[in-house]
Structures are given as structure tokens and as C-alpha cells.
């Protein structure tokens, strides 16, 4: 886990503001750091009608939320 002011972990439901799309929601899939400057990012699966849309969002832009769609495993 990457240390931040707010602790995020995989599968957390989050929201963030985008200048293009407005407020987005999604679930954290992975935490990573930039090779260039060390900034912490979350790879977030965006709540979207098409599954699997991923976006890298700086951790300082994320807020935890109770809303959103938790990832559902494929039924057998």
C-alpha cells in the first residue's frame, strides 16, 4: 500500500472530478507511483456502461465513497 493522507486499497469505491467528464466514480484496481516524479496514482476501473475502462488518477484527487458499482465476478 502506498502511504497517503487518506489510505486507499484495492477494491475501494472512489470518486474524483474531471475537467472533461465532471464527477466520476469507480473502484481502485491497483496503486502505483510514477517513475519520473514519484507521484502516487491509482488505476481505477470507471463505472461505465462498457466494463473494463481503466483510468490512472492521482491519489490526491480521489475521495472515498459508498456509492458506485463494486466489481462483480463472472457467474459460473
N, C-alpha and C positions, 0 to 999 in steps of 0.2 A: 504494500500500500504506500502511496506517495503522501507525505505529510502536507496538509493544508490547514487553513483556519477552520474549515468545515471538512470533516472526514467523509470521503466518498469511497465506496467499494463497488465491486461488480454487482450488477442487477439492481442498484439503487435507481429509483424513479426520480428524474430531474427535469427541470425546465430552465430555459435560457432565452434571452432576447436576441433577435437577429434583425439587422437593418433591412434585410430583404424580405424575410418571411414573417416578421413580428415575433410573437412568443411561440416557442417550440417546446414539445415535451418528448421524452424518450427514456430509455434505460441504458445505464452505463454498461458497456461490454468489456472495456479494457482501460487501464490507466497507464500513461507513458509520459516521457519527457522528450523535449526537443533536443536533438543532437547539437544544434547550433548555439542555443542560448540557455538551455536547461529548464525552459518554461514547462510546467506540468499541463498535460492535456488529458481529456477523457475521450475515448472513442464511444460515441453514443449511437444506439440504434433508434432512429427517429420514428415516432408514432406517425405512420403514413399508410395510405391505402395499399401501397406496394411494400411488402415486407423486405427487410434486409438493407434498407437505406441507412448508411453509416455517415456520421459527421464527426470531425475532430473539433472539440470545443475546449478552450482554455478553462481550467478549473475555476479561475476567479470569476467566470461568467455564469457558472452553474448555481442553481438553487435546488435543494431537495424539495420534493413534492409528494403528496399522497395520491395524486392523480396521474393518469397515464395508463398505458396498457402493459402489464407485466408480460414478459416473454412466455409464450405458450409452447410447450414441447409438442412435436408432431405426434398425432394419435397413431396407435399401432393397429 
